[in-house]
Amino acid sequence: MSALKHCLTPHERAVLAIIADGRTNKDIAQRMGIGQGGTRLAVHRIYRKLGVRSRRGAIWMYFTGDAFVASHRDAAERGRE
């Protein structure tokens, strides 16, 4: 199983999926129904847990993860419809 599945909460995985779509923190806040401060905190926790320092690093981790991460992204997409 993916390290991403074990180290990130479901909420953080959903935020990471939106980051991987190239969205801004403002977009993430709107889509997740949280404030921008909560979004910044979630993004910071994701970076720390993944051991990266940037969106680019987080996106790289997202796309090199296993099928669980990709399937979670699909679930996040269905939730937005």
N, C-alpha and C positions, 0 to 999 in steps of 0.2 A: 504494500500500500504506500501511497505517497506520503512523504514527510509533510507536505502541505495539509493533508487531511488531518494529521495528528497535531500539528502545531497551531493551526488557525481555527478559530471558532466558525460556526456556520455564517454568522454575521460578517466576520472578517473575510471569509471566502467570497461572499456576495459582493463586498466592497472591492475586493481584488479583481473579480470578474468585470466590474464596471471600469476600474482603472485600466484593465487590459483592453477595453473597448476605446480607450483614448479619451475618456471623459474627465472633466475637471472636478475639483472638490465640490463646487457649487452643484454640478450635475448629480454627483453622488448623493449629496444631501437631499436634493429634491426627489431622486428616485427611491432612496431608502427611507424617506420621511423623517430625517434627523436634521439637527442643526449643523451649520458649517463647523462649529467647534467640535462637535462629536465626530464629524467626518475627519477633521485634522487629527484627532486623537486616534481614531481607528487606523488611518493611514500610517501614523507614526508607529503604532503597535505592530502593524503588518511588516513594516520595514525592519523593525527590531527583531521580530520573530524569524523573519526570513534571512536576516543578516545582510541586508542590502541598505544602500544609502539614497536610492533614487527610484522614481517611477520606472525608469528603464530597467533597473535591476529587478524590481518586483514583477514587471511584465515578463521579463526573461524567465523568472522562476515559474510564473503562471504557465507559459507556453511550453516549458520543458518538463512540467509535472506530468502525472499519469492521467489516464482517462477520467478519473474521478473529478479532477478539476474542470476538465472540458464539459463533463456532464453537468456539473454544478452550474457552469455558465449558461448552459442551455436551460436549466431550471430557472435561473434568474431572468432570462429572456422571457420565458413563459409567464413569470410572475408580473412582468411589466405590461402585458397585453390586457 
